[in-house]
Amino acid sequence: MKREEYISDEAVVKRVNAAVKIELEKKKAMDIPIIVYDAETQTIYKENSDGTRIEVGQRMRKERYSERITKKS
């Protein structure tokens, strides 16, 4: 493939966001719960199609993977 045939990063991000939005709408229509991560409270929720949230758990680690690896070395 030539370099001119590649799609831009912006186009990839736009397509991914659209795919995620479609998948979430599909799960809501099929009445299947989804798992949501709240970055502010660092809590994981199971969200039902009617909007109710059930807390599933908390974030276990506070660091990024790369930060944990450098501490071990």
matplotlib code that plots the C-alpha trace (Angstrom):
import matplotlib.pyplot as plt

x = [0.0, 1.3, 1.4, -1.2, -3.8, -3.7, -6.6, -5.7, -5.7, -8.7, -10.7, -9.8, -10.9, -14.1, -14.9, -14.1, -16.3, -19.2, -18.8, -18.8, -21.9, -23.7, -22.8, -24.0, -27.3, -27.7, -27.1, -29.6, -32.2, -31.6, -31.9, -28.3, -26.4, -23.1, -20.0, -19.1, -15.9, -16.3, -12.8, -13.6, -14.6, -12.5, -15.5, -16.8, -20.6, -23.0, -25.5, -28.9, -30.9, -33.3, -30.3, -29.9, -26.3, -25.0, -21.5, -19.4, -16.0, -13.2, -10.0, -7.3, -4.1, -3.4, -0.5, -0.1, 1.4, 4.6, 5.1, 4.8, 7.3, 9.9, 9.6, 10.3, 13.5]
y = [0.0, 3.4, 6.2, 8.2, 5.3, 5.5, 7.2, 10.0, 9.6, 12.0, 9.7, 6.7, 8.4, 9.5, 6.0, 4.5, 7.0, 6.3, 2.5, 2.8, 5.0, 2.5, -0.4, 1.4, 2.3, -1.4, -2.7, -0.1, -1.2, -4.9, -4.2, -5.4, -3.6, -1.9, -1.4, 2.3, 3.7, 7.0, 8.6, 11.3, 8.9, 6.0, 3.7, 1.0, 0.8, -1.5, 0.7, -0.6, 0.6, 2.5, 4.6, 3.0, 2.4, -0.4, 0.0, -3.0, -2.0, 0.4, 1.0, -1.3, 0.5, 4.2, 4.1, 3.5, 0.2, 1.9, 3.5, 0.2, -1.5, 1.2, 0.9, -2.9, -2.4]
z = [0.0, -0.9, 1.7, -0.2, 0.2, 4.0, 5.8, 8.2, 12.0, 12.3, 10.0, 12.0, 15.3, 13.7, 12.5, 15.9, 17.7, 15.3, 15.8, 19.5, 19.4, 17.2, 19.5, 22.6, 20.9, 19.8, 23.3, 24.7, 22.1, 23.0, 26.7, 27.4, 30.2, 29.5, 31.7, 32.2, 33.9, 35.6, 35.5, 38.1, 40.9, 39.4, 39.8, 37.4, 36.9, 35.2, 33.4, 32.4, 29.4, 31.6, 33.0, 36.4, 37.5, 39.8, 41.2, 40.2, 41.6, 42.1, 40.1, 41.5, 40.5, 40.5, 38.0, 34.3, 33.2, 32.0, 35.4, 37.2, 34.9, 35.4, 39.2, 39.0, 36.9]

ax = plt.figure().add_subplot(projection="3d")
ax.plot(x, y, z, "-o")
ax.set_aspect("equal")
plt.show()
